[in-house]
Amino acid sequence: MRWDYKVISIDKLFQGSEDHDIAVSMEAATARRSKVGQGMENTLNELGEESWELVSLAGDFGIFKKPKN
């Protein structure tokens, strides 16, 4: 089988994150993880609708593949 590949930066993958600062309280950390997690889930679902599958994280990039047409 042949594959098409897509490489996406972590910044795009983690939609909903305006910063990369460490949260200063447990409540702030929990809220930030929830927001970032939802953004990542939305991005993965959008890519999944296009048949892209996350196969690896390499440094600051997510690597996706789907069967070549």
C-alpha contacts under 8 A as a table, 3 or more apart, distances in Angstrom:
res1	aa1	res2	aa2	distance
1	M	67	P	7.17
1	M	68	K	7.89
2	R	67	P	6.05
2	R	68	K	5.44
3	W	65	K	6.22
3	W	66	K	5.60
3	W	67	P	4.57
3	W	68	K	4.69
4	D	65	K	5.54
4	D	66	K	5.48
4	D	67	P	6.13
4	D	68	K	5.25
5	Y	63	I	7.05
5	Y	64	F	5.58
5	Y	65	K	4.41
5	Y	66	K	6.71
6	K	63	I	5.91
6	K	64	F	5.06
6	K	65	K	6.25
7	V	61	F	6.32
7	V	62	G	5.74
7	V	63	I	4.71
7	V	64	F	6.29
8	I	12	K	6.63
8	I	13	L	6.84
8	I	61	F	5.43
8	I	62	G	5.20
8	I	63	I	6.57
8	I	64	F	7.98
9	S	12	K	5.46
9	S	13	L	6.40
9	S	60	D	5.85
9	S	61	F	4.41
9	S	62	G	6.27
10	I	13	L	4.81
10	I	14	F	5.97
10	I	60	D	5.25
10	I	61	F	5.20
10	I	62	G	6.46
11	D	14	F	5.30
11	D	15	Q	6.74
12	K	15	Q	5.65
12	K	43	T	7.98
13	L	39	G	7.65
13	L	40	M	5.49
13	L	43	T	6.04
13	L	44	L	7.52
13	L	62	G	7.49
14	F	17	S	6.29
14	F	36	V	5.86
14	F	37	G	7.34
14	F	39	G	5.74
14	F	40	M	4.70
14	F	43	T	7.66
15	Q	36	V	6.50
15	Q	39	G	4.48
15	Q	40	M	5.86
15	Q	43	T	7.12
16	G	35	K	6.18
16	G	36	V	5.44
16	G	38	Q	7.75
16	G	39	G	5.10
16	G	40	M	7.95
17	S	20	H	7.32
17	S	32	R	7.76
17	S	35	K	7.23
17	S	36	V	5.53
17	S	39	G	7.76
22	I	29	A	7.66
23	A	26	M	7.58
23	A	28	A	5.67
23	A	29	A	4.98
23	A	32	R	7.68
24	V	28	A	6.66
24	V	29	A	7.18
25	S	28	A	5.16
25	S	29	A	6.09
26	M	29	A	5.08
26	M	30	T	6.11
27	E	30	T	5.14
27	E	31	A	6.14
28	A	31	A	5.14
28	A	32	R	6.02
29	A	32	R	5.12
29	A	33	R	6.12
30	T	33	R	5.22
30	T	34	S	6.18
31	A	34	S	5.15
31	A	35	K	6.25
32	R	35	K	5.18
32	R	36	V	6.06
33	R	36	V	5.16
33	R	37	G	5.75
34	S	37	G	5.10
34	S	38	Q	6.14
35	K	38	Q	5.26
35	K	39	G	6.30
36	V	39	G	5.08
36	V	40	M	6.18
37	G	40	M	5.09
37	G	41	E	6.07
38	Q	41	E	5.02
38	Q	42	N	6.13
39	G	42	N	5.15
39	G	43	T	6.28
40	M	43	T	5.09
40	M	44	L	6.14
41	E	44	L	5.13
41	E	45	N	6.08
42	N	45	N	5.12
42	N	46	E	6.17
43	T	46	E	5.11
43	T	47	L	6.26
44	L	47	L	5.13
44	L	48	G	5.95
44	L	54	L	7.94
45	N	48	G	4.87
45	N	49	E	6.17
46	E	49	E	5.23
46	E	50	E	6.83
47	L	50	E	5.16
47	L	51	S	6.50
47	L	52	W	5.21
47	L	53	E	7.41
48	G	51	S	4.75
48	G	52	W	4.99
48	G	53	E	6.23
49	E	52	W	7.40
51	S	66	K	5.88
52	W	64	F	5.74
52	W	65	K	5.41
52	W	66	K	5.03
53	E	64	F	5.09
53	E	65	K	5.33
53	E	66	K	6.23
54	L	62	G	6.83
54	L	63	I	5.89
54	L	64	F	4.33
54	L	65	K	6.69
55	V	62	G	7.79
55	V	63	I	5.84
55	V	64	F	5.48
55	V	65	K	6.84
56	S	62	G	5.97
56	S	63	I	5.22
56	S	64	F	7.17
57	L	60	D	7.42
57	L	61	F	5.76
57	L	62	G	4.52
57	L	63	I	6.07
58	A	61	F	5.28
58	A	62	G	6.30
58	A	63	I	7.31
